[in-house]
């Protein structure tokens, strides 16, 4: 079975932006990573990798994160305007 092609730099950069946006939104709602993980059932290490942009979350995982924070999924993936959630 052939190995998957690694993502290009544009995809990696956008993945990091999404992770940063998730962190900004979480912090805006005064939640810790542990709070979100407890509410969503996501492992802390996995969640941390998502916020750092080292891991690409599945849509199901984004839905669980959004529900745990109390926002729409779109808020987690849209680029922040002026650094605000």
C-alpha positions in Angstrom: 0.0 0.0 0.0 1.5 3.4 -1.0 2.3 5.9 1.7 0.1 9.0 1.8 1.5 12.2 0.5 2.5 14.5 3.3 0.5 17.8 3.4 2.0 20.8 1.7 3.1 23.9 3.6 -0.2 25.7 2.9 -2.2 22.9 4.6 0.2 22.8 7.5 0.0 26.5 8.0 -3.8 26.5 7.9 -3.9 23.6 10.4 -1.9 25.7 12.8 -4.2 28.6 12.3 -7.2 26.4 13.1 -5.4 25.2 16.2 -4.7 28.7 17.3 -8.3 29.7 16.7 -9.6 26.9 18.8 -7.2 28.0 21.6 -8.4 31.6 21.3 -12.1 30.6 21.4 -11.5 28.3 24.4 -9.6 31.0 26.3 -12.3 33.6 25.4 -14.8 31.3 27.2 -12.4 31.0 30.2 -12.0 27.3 29.8 -8.9 25.2 30.3 -7.9 22.4 28.0 -8.9 20.0 30.8 -12.4 21.6 30.9 -12.9 21.1 27.2 -11.5 17.5 27.3 -13.8 16.6 30.3 -16.8 18.0 28.5 -16.0 16.4 25.1 -14.4 13.1 26.1 -11.3 13.9 24.1 -7.9 12.8 25.5 -5.9 15.8 26.8 -2.8 14.9 24.7 -4.9 14.6 21.6 -6.6 17.9 22.2 -3.2 19.6 22.9 -1.9 18.3 19.5 -4.9 19.8 17.8 -4.4 23.2 19.4 -0.7 23.1 18.5 -1.5 22.3 14.9 0.3 18.9 15.0 -2.9 16.9 14.4 -5.8 17.3 12.1 -9.1 16.7 13.9 -11.9 14.8 12.3 -15.2 16.6 11.8 -16.7 14.6 14.6 -14.0 15.8 16.9 -14.5 19.4 15.9 -18.2 19.0 16.7 -17.4 17.6 20.1 -15.0 20.5 20.8 -17.5 23.1 19.6 -20.2 21.6 21.8 -17.9 21.5 24.8 -17.1 25.2 24.4 -20.6 26.2 23.4 -20.0 27.6 20.0 -20.7 26.7 16.3 -18.0 24.6 14.5 -17.6 27.5 12.1 -16.2 29.7 14.9 -13.4 27.2 15.4 -12.3 27.1 11.8 -12.7 30.7 10.6 -9.7 32.9 10.6 -9.8 35.3 13.6 -10.3 38.9 12.6 -7.9 41.1 14.5 -6.9 38.3 16.8 -10.3 38.1 18.4 -12.5 34.9 18.5 
